[in-house]
């Protein structure tokens, strides 16, 4: 098998991005499985994206790819692989992983997560054979953009100088350290496609949400409510605000990810009109595969 493997850093050029999209379309047609989301197709050409792609060519045809993204620049990579159906079970996947690991080490990675779509039996088998084990799963939910009347006595405004309050809220919600929250906030504030909002009740900060523009989709992330105000409809008000923002930005839909065992959050999202469309499974290396 005459295969050439090379690595290119994000942002990808238009030609390379087009080759990956063509490979995705071929496999999606044959397998009826969507790979666009986990391969980071929408953001791989974004100048602010941090990451890389490992590419495998048979002569001039792209037959395999791994894309790895460092979402907020803290050396924590998420990656996913796709190999043309005609080139599987020939060792190509492992060759791609070997090059991936070399690049992760060169870039000083601190953690990695491997992603696959639940419906992809080949993806699951590939990761297990490569020494990865399931860690957790997330459902991607989708809702229509929709104008909503103001809910409760809550005002949602752009983030300005509420760093102290948001730090405490986000630390409590996601069990992150203060440094991790500050890194996330700085990344969200500095990225023009990301917009941080603060929910206030009589000038008291009671919640926050960040929305991310990605082509015609508005993604909801970092949604959190101040602990003493939980159960008072703040989260629902922020979701209604996000759907209204999606309409204002002329987006086609609003989407978000949530861990599938988070029943409380799932209930809130479903009541707000969000419906599950896909499940992504996250894998980590088994201890015996560490060097």
C-alpha positions as CSV (number, residue, x, y, z in Angstrom):
1,X,0.0,0.0,0.0
2,X,1.7,3.2,-1.2
3,X,0.5,5.8,1.3
4,X,1.9,9.2,2.1
5,X,1.1,10.7,5.5
6,X,1.7,14.3,6.3
7,X,0.6,16.9,8.9
8,X,-0.7,20.4,8.4
9,X,-1.6,22.9,11.1
10,X,-4.9,24.8,11.5
11,X,-6.2,26.9,9.9
12,X,-6.3,24.7,6.8
13,X,-6.2,26.1,3.3
14,X,-9.3,25.9,1.2
15,X,-7.9,23.0,-1.0
16,X,-7.1,20.8,2.0
17,X,-10.4,21.6,3.6
18,X,-12.3,20.7,0.4
19,X,-10.4,17.3,0.2
20,X,-11.5,16.5,3.7
21,X,-15.1,17.5,3.0
22,X,-15.1,15.3,-0.1
23,X,-13.9,12.3,1.9
24,X,-16.6,13.0,4.5
25,X,-19.3,13.0,1.8
26,X,-18.1,9.7,0.4
27,X,-18.2,7.9,3.7
28,X,-21.4,9.5,4.8
29,X,-23.1,8.3,1.6
30,X,-21.8,4.8,2.2
31,X,-22.4,4.6,5.9
32,X,-25.3,7.0,6.5
33,X,-23.3,8.5,9.4
34,X,-22.4,12.2,9.8
35,X,-18.8,13.0,10.5
36,X,-18.8,16.8,9.9
37,X,-19.2,17.8,13.6
38,X,-16.6,15.5,15.2
39,X,-14.0,16.3,12.5
40,X,-14.4,20.1,13.1
41,X,-15.2,20.8,9.5
42,X,-16.9,24.2,10.2
43,X,-13.9,25.6,12.1
44,X,-10.8,24.0,10.5
45,X,-10.3,27.1,8.2
46,X,-10.9,29.6,11.0
47,X,-7.7,31.7,11.5
48,X,-8.2,31.5,15.3
49,X,-8.5,27.7,15.4
50,X,-5.6,25.9,17.2
51,X,-4.9,22.3,16.0
52,X,-3.8,20.2,13.1
53,X,-4.8,17.5,10.6
54,X,-3.0,14.3,9.8
55,X,-3.6,13.4,6.2
56,X,-3.1,10.1,4.3
57,X,-2.9,10.1,0.5
58,X,-3.0,7.2,-1.9
59,X,-1.2,8.9,-4.8
60,X,-3.2,12.1,-5.1
61,X,-6.4,11.0,-3.4
62,X,-7.1,11.7,0.3
63,X,-8.0,8.4,1.9
64,X,-7.7,9.1,5.6
65,X,-7.6,12.0,8.1
66,X,-7.4,12.8,11.7
67,X,-8.3,16.3,12.9
68,X,-7.2,17.4,16.4
69,X,-8.3,20.7,17.9
70,X,-7.1,22.5,21.0
71,X,-10.4,24.2,21.6
72,X,-9.4,27.0,24.0
73,X,-5.6,26.9,23.7
74,X,-4.7,25.0,26.9
75,X,-3.0,22.0,25.3
76,X,-6.1,19.8,25.7
77,X,-6.8,18.2,22.3
78,X,-10.0,16.5,21.0
79,X,-9.5,14.4,17.9
80,X,-11.4,12.1,15.5
81,X,-10.4,10.0,12.6
82,X,-11.9,9.0,9.3
83,X,-10.6,6.4,6.8
84,X,-12.1,5.7,3.4
85,X,-14.2,2.5,3.6
86,X,-12.0,0.9,0.9
87,X,-8.8,1.4,2.9
88,X,-9.9,0.1,6.3
89,X,-8.4,-2.9,8.0
90,X,-5.1,-2.3,6.3
91,X,-3.2,-0.6,9.2
92,X,-3.8,2.9,7.9
93,X,-5.8,4.0,11.0
94,X,-2.9,3.0,13.3
95,X,-0.4,4.8,11.1
96,X,-2.5,7.9,11.4
97,X,-2.7,7.5,15.2
98,X,1.1,7.1,15.4
99,X,1.6,10.4,13.5
100,X,-1.1,12.0,15.7
101,X,0.7,11.0,18.9
102,X,4.0,12.3,17.6
103,X,2.4,15.7,16.8
104,X,0.7,15.8,20.2
105,X,4.0,15.3,22.0
106,X,5.7,17.9,19.8
107,X,3.0,20.4,20.7
108,X,3.3,19.7,24.4
109,X,-0.2,18.3,24.9
110,X,-1.5,17.8,28.4
111,X,-4.6,15.7,27.6
112,X,-6.4,14.1,24.7
113,X,-9.9,12.9,24.0
114,X,-10.9,10.7,21.0
115,X,-14.3,11.2,19.6
116,X,-16.6,9.0,17.6
117,X,-20.3,8.9,16.7
118,X,-22.3,6.4,18.6
119,X,-23.8,5.0,15.4
120,X,-20.3,4.4,13.9
121,X,-19.5,0.8,14.8
122,X,-16.3,1.0,12.8
123,X,-15.2,4.1,14.8
124,X,-15.9,2.4,18.1
125,X,-14.0,-0.8,17.1
126,X,-11.1,1.3,15.7
127,X,-10.6,3.2,19.0
128,X,-10.9,0.1,21.2
129,X,-8.4,-1.8,19.0
130,X,-6.0,1.2,19.3
131,X,-6.1,1.0,23.1
132,X,-8.8,3.6,24.0
133,X,-11.7,3.1,26.4
134,X,-15.0,4.9,26.7
135,X,-15.1,7.7,29.1
136,X,-18.3,9.6,28.7
137,X,-20.9,10.6,26.1
138,X,-22.6,13.8,25.0
139,X,-25.8,14.4,23.1
140,X,-26.1,17.2,20.6
141,X,-29.4,19.0,20.9
142,X,-31.0,21.3,18.4
143,X,-33.8,23.9,18.6
144,X,-35.4,26.3,16.2
145,X,-34.4,30.0,16.4
146,X,-37.4,31.8,17.9
147,X,-38.2,35.2,19.3
148,X,-39.3,35.0,22.9
149,X,-40.9,37.4,25.3
150,X,-38.8,38.4,28.2
151,X,-39.0,35.8,31.0
152,X,-38.9,36.6,34.7
153,X,-37.4,39.8,35.9
154,X,-34.1,38.9,34.2
155,X,-32.0,41.2,32.0
156,X,-29.5,39.5,29.7
157,X,-26.7,41.9,28.7
158,X,-23.2,41.6,27.1
159,X,-20.4,40.7,29.5
160,X,-18.3,43.7,30.6
161,X,-16.7,43.8,34.0
162,X,-18.4,40.9,35.8
163,X,-15.3,38.7,35.9
164,X,-15.4,38.0,39.6
165,X,-19.1,37.0,39.7
166,X,-18.8,34.8,36.5
167,X,-15.7,33.1,37.8
168,X,-17.5,31.9,40.9
169,X,-20.6,30.9,38.9
170,X,-18.6,28.9,36.3
171,X,-16.3,27.3,38.9
172,X,-19.4,26.1,40.8
173,X,-21.2,24.9,37.6
174,X,-18.3,23.0,35.9
175,X,-16.0,22.2,38.9
176,X,-13.2,24.0,37.1
177,X,-10.3,25.8,38.8
178,X,-10.1,29.6,38.9
179,X,-7.3,29.6,36.3
180,X,-9.3,27.3,34.0
181,X,-12.3,29.6,34.2
182,X,-10.2,32.7,33.5
183,X,-8.6,31.0,30.5
184,X,-12.0,30.1,29.1
185,X,-13.3,33.6,29.7
186,X,-10.3,35.2,28.0
187,X,-10.7,32.9,25.0
188,X,-14.4,33.6,24.7
189,X,-14.0,37.3,25.0
190,X,-11.1,37.6,22.6
191,X,-12.8,35.5,19.8
192,X,-15.1,37.6,17.6
193,X,-17.3,34.6,16.9
194,X,-18.0,34.1,20.6
195,X,-20.3,36.3,22.6
196,X,-20.5,36.2,26.4
197,X,-23.7,37.3,28.1
198,X,-24.6,37.9,31.7
199,X,-28.1,37.5,33.3
200,X,-28.9,40.0,36.0
201,X,-31.8,40.3,38.4
202,X,-32.0,43.8,40.0
203,X,-28.3,44.3,39.1
204,X,-27.3,41.0,40.7
205,X,-25.5,38.6,38.5
206,X,-27.5,35.4,38.5
207,X,-26.3,33.5,35.4
208,X,-24.3,33.5,32.2
209,X,-24.2,32.0,28.7
210,X,-21.8,32.1,25.8
211,X,-23.1,31.8,22.2
212,X,-20.8,30.8,19.3
213,X,-21.5,31.6,15.7
214,X,-20.5,28.7,13.4
215,X,-21.6,29.1,9.9
216,X,-25.4,29.2,10.1
217,X,-25.6,27.6,13.5
218,X,-25.5,29.3,16.9
219,X,-24.0,27.1,19.6
220,X,-24.8,27.5,23.3
221,X,-22.0,26.9,25.7
222,X,-20.9,27.8,29.3
223,X,-24.5,28.1,30.4
224,X,-24.6,28.4,34.2
225,X,-26.8,29.8,37.0
226,X,-25.6,31.2,40.3
227,X,-26.2,28.4,42.9
228,X,-28.6,30.3,45.1
229,X,-30.8,31.1,42.1
230,X,-31.0,27.6,40.6
231,X,-34.5,26.2,40.1
232,X,-35.9,29.7,39.5
233,X,-36.0,29.6,35.7
234,X,-32.7,31.5,35.0
235,X,-31.4,28.7,32.7
236,X,-34.7,28.7,30.8
237,X,-34.6,32.4,30.4
238,X,-31.0,32.2,29.0
239,X,-32.0,29.5,26.6
240,X,-34.9,31.6,25.3
241,X,-32.5,34.5,24.9
242,X,-30.1,32.3,22.9
243,X,-32.9,31.3,20.5
244,X,-33.9,34.9,20.1
245,X,-30.2,35.8,19.4
246,X,-30.2,33.0,16.8
247,X,-33.1,34.6,15.0
248,X,-31.5,38.1,15.3
249,X,-28.3,36.7,13.7
250,X,-30.3,35.0,11.0
251,X,-29.0,31.5,12.0
252,X,-30.7,28.3,10.9
253,X,-30.8,26.7,14.4
254,X,-29.5,26.8,17.9
255,X,-27.5,23.8,19.2
256,X,-25.7,22.6,22.3
257,X,-24.0,19.6,23.8
258,X,-24.8,18.0,27.1
259,X,-23.6,14.8,28.8
260,X,-26.2,12.1,28.4
261,X,-26.3,11.3,32.2
262,X,-27.1,14.9,33.1
263,X,-30.8,14.3,33.6
264,X,-31.4,17.7,35.2
265,X,-29.9,19.6,32.3
266,X,-31.5,17.4,29.7
267,X,-34.9,18.1,31.2
268,X,-34.4,21.8,31.1
269,X,-33.2,21.7,27.5
270,X,-36.0,19.5,26.3
271,X,-38.6,21.8,28.0
272,X,-37.0,24.7,26.1
273,X,-37.6,22.9,22.8
274,X,-34.2,21.3,22.2
275,X,-34.3,17.8,20.7
276,X,-31.4,15.3,20.5
277,X,-30.0,14.7,17.0
278,X,-26.7,12.8,17.6
279,X,-24.6,11.2,20.3
280,X,-20.8,11.6,20.5
281,X,-18.8,9.1,22.5
282,X,-15.5,10.3,24.1
283,X,-12.6,7.9,24.6
284,X,-9.3,8.1,26.6
285,X,-6.2,6.0,26.5
286,X,-6.3,2.9,28.7
287,X,-3.5,3.1,31.3
288,X,-1.5,0.3,29.7
289,X,-1.2,2.3,26.5
290,X,0.7,5.2,28.1
291,X,4.4,5.2,27.5
